């Protein structure tokens, strides 16, 4: 699981969108949380770092809601492939056992 996290952080640092964000070390973000929240609402996402590494992005609730809302239904997504010769089959094997 750690390699996926490292890839994500590398992607985060190399994306120009994130490099344009205001960056806050954790301690500064804690001390100025009200300002971090207000800037997230008015100016966009705020990046919080720990030891210089990105760990959290503070995003306004309205923007988060937009990000979480699917742009299309699964049916709309898969309808693009109709007639493309793709054959999707459902696996019928039993689900794997998981310790809870």
C-alpha positions as CSV (number, residue, x, y, z in Angstrom):
1,X,0.0,0.0,0.0
2,X,2.9,2.4,0.7
3,X,4.0,2.6,-3.0
4,X,0.5,3.8,-4.0
5,X,0.7,6.5,-1.4
6,X,4.1,7.6,-2.7
7,X,2.8,7.7,-6.3
8,X,-0.1,9.8,-5.1
9,X,2.2,12.3,-3.3
10,X,4.5,12.5,-6.3
11,X,1.5,13.2,-8.5
12,X,0.3,15.8,-6.1
13,X,3.7,17.6,-6.1
14,X,4.0,17.6,-9.9
15,X,0.5,18.8,-10.6
16,X,0.5,22.6,-11.3
17,X,-3.0,22.9,-9.8
18,X,-1.6,21.9,-6.4
19,X,1.6,24.0,-6.8
20,X,-0.7,27.1,-7.1
21,X,-2.3,26.4,-3.7
22,X,-1.4,28.2,-0.5
23,X,0.7,25.7,1.5
24,X,0.5,25.5,5.3
25,X,2.7,23.5,7.7
26,X,0.5,21.6,10.1
27,X,1.4,23.8,13.1
28,X,0.6,27.0,11.2
29,X,-2.7,25.5,10.0
30,X,-3.6,24.6,13.6
31,X,-2.8,28.0,14.8
32,X,-4.6,29.8,12.0
33,X,-7.4,27.3,11.3
34,X,-10.1,30.0,10.9
35,X,-7.9,31.7,8.2
36,X,-7.3,28.4,6.5
37,X,-11.0,27.7,6.4
38,X,-11.9,31.2,5.1
39,X,-9.2,31.0,2.4
40,X,-10.5,27.5,1.3
41,X,-14.0,29.1,1.0
42,X,-12.9,32.2,-0.9
43,X,-9.7,31.4,-2.7
44,X,-9.7,27.6,-3.2
45,X,-8.2,24.5,-1.7
46,X,-5.5,24.9,0.9
47,X,-2.6,22.3,1.1
48,X,-1.4,21.2,4.6
49,X,2.0,19.7,4.8
50,X,3.9,17.7,7.5
51,X,7.7,17.7,7.3
52,X,7.4,19.3,3.9
53,X,5.2,16.5,2.5
54,X,1.6,17.1,1.4
55,X,-0.8,15.3,3.7
56,X,-4.2,17.1,3.5
57,X,-6.1,19.5,1.3
58,X,-8.8,21.7,2.9
59,X,-11.6,22.2,0.5
60,X,-14.8,24.3,0.8
61,X,-17.9,22.1,1.4
62,X,-19.6,23.3,-1.9
63,X,-16.5,22.4,-3.9
64,X,-16.2,19.0,-2.2
65,X,-19.9,18.3,-3.0
66,X,-19.3,19.1,-6.7
67,X,-16.3,16.7,-6.7
68,X,-18.3,13.9,-5.1
69,X,-21.3,14.2,-7.4
70,X,-20.8,11.8,-10.3
71,X,-20.8,13.5,-13.7
72,X,-22.6,10.6,-15.2
73,X,-24.4,7.4,-14.2
74,X,-22.7,4.0,-14.8
75,X,-25.2,3.4,-17.6
76,X,-24.2,6.6,-19.3
77,X,-20.5,5.8,-18.9
78,X,-20.8,2.3,-20.4
79,X,-23.2,3.3,-23.2
80,X,-20.2,5.0,-24.9
81,X,-18.7,1.5,-25.5
82,X,-21.9,0.2,-27.2
83,X,-20.9,-1.3,-30.6
84,X,-17.2,-1.1,-29.8
85,X,-16.9,-4.9,-29.7
86,X,-16.2,-5.0,-26.0
87,X,-17.6,-8.0,-24.2
88,X,-18.2,-7.5,-20.5
89,X,-19.0,-10.6,-18.4
90,X,-20.0,-10.9,-14.8
91,X,-17.9,-13.2,-12.7
92,X,-19.9,-15.8,-11.0
93,X,-17.4,-17.1,-8.5
94,X,-18.1,-16.7,-4.8
95,X,-16.9,-13.7,-2.9
96,X,-13.7,-14.1,-1.0
97,X,-13.8,-14.5,2.7
98,X,-12.7,-11.5,4.8
99,X,-11.9,-11.3,8.5
100,X,-13.8,-8.5,10.1
